[in-house]
Structures are given as C-alpha cells and as structure tokens.
Amino acid sequence: MKNKLVLFILFILLLLSESFAQTIYELTPGTKGNEITLTVANVSETNPAANVTIKPHPTLSKGEGFQEKAITFHQSEQTIEILNPKEEKEVTFVFDVNRNAQINKRDSIDFMITSSDGIMMTKQFVFGYAGPKEFKLEQNFPNPFNPTTTIQYQIPASPKSSPKERTSVTLRIYDILGSEVATLINAEQEAGYYEVNWNASNLASGVYIYRLQTRSFISVKKMMLLR
C-alpha cells in the first residue's frame, strides 16, 4: 500500500553552518511510496548557487543496534540547477521500507548536499521502526498462483515484554481434506513483520489452507493453486 508521508523538512543553509538536534523518525516496515521532502535554501543575499546535488545514502559507520539497509530509495540523487539568492526549493525522495526491517534496530541515512562551487554539507537522520500492535495473517499474493506465492504475517510484542522476547510460531499448509502438505515456519520468533514464499510445484491444482498459530493466536485463510 502506497503511503504519502512527509516525514520532515530540512533547511540546508548552503553558505551558513547550523546544528540540528538529532531526532528518531518512526517508520512502518513494509510500506511503499513513502516520501521525504527537503527544502533547500540559499541564504546568500547576492550569490546564486548552481547545480546543487542532494544524495541519500546509508551511513557507513553504523553503531551498535543499527541494521543493514532496510530503506530503498527510488532516486539515487536529485539536482537543483539554480538556486537564486534568498531562494528556497523543495526536493522529494520516494522510498520503500523493507518488510523485514527489525523493529528493535535503527537505520541512519546521510543526505549529502553539494553545489558547483564546492560547498558541501551532510545531514544525518536516524530511523526507527514501529512494531505491529496486533497479530495478523495476510491474504497470500498472488492468489490464484502458479506455482509460487508469498504469505505475510505479523507478531506484536507483549505490552509487558521487550521486542526481543520470542514467541512460538507455526505456519502450515493443508489440502482441502485437511492433510498437511507443508510446514513453512516452526520456530521461535521476535515481534515484527514477516513474509515467507511457498513453492507448490509438486502439488496438484486446487484449494489449499494455510494456518498461522502462536500461543495465543490462530488464523486460517484459503488460497488457490491453478495450473
């Protein structure tokens, strides 16, 4: 599902250095089409800034608690051809958040801003990931399918536990007669968003049932395999 989120506005002072307080911005794993809008401002009263380039990239030095890239940007860079004295212009970066982003870790992204006259500055942003509030089993996609499909589900953290506490999870597939044909998940898992792919190339066409079970939650859905 596409979300249009303006997470923050950043004023880049090309000719003046300023400090910004560090803020952790919260994102939801699995969301696509998120937007970051940055306002680039030339504070000079006389000199224009040409070919101002803005590039996002993951911070190279990640501290403890940070994970590998969980954010994918649609654009590698954007350029403002001319920024007149006292002028402001906006640039928008669209990005997706991977569904497997771990809710107990963070990402840091640096935006590098350079102009043709060599002026450069970097601003770092830190992203956290919101955990699910409830158990949920999604409808598989595609559906009908042949021969592979994806099943997504989510596991919330207990209100009195940490996100790292594990829950016993099973995800099994049954045929229409109730016979088990596959076990996709049988493990202890932390709170978070999950997806698993199923390849049914060795099975016949028909209706199949998939069942997610934890200690306190059971959900069952149907899917159709078509040859």
ABEGO torsion letter per residue (X at the ends): XBBBBBABBBBBBAABBBBBBBBBBBBBBGBBGBBBBBBBBBABAABBBBGBBBBBBBBABBBBGBBBBABBBABABBBBABBBBGBBBBBBBBBBBBAABBAABBBBBBBBBBBAAGBBBBBBBBBBBBBBABBBBBBBOBOBBOABBBBBBBBBBBAABBAABBBBBBBBBBBAAGBBABBABBBBBBBEBBBBBBBAAABBBEBBBBBBBBAABBBBBBBBBBX
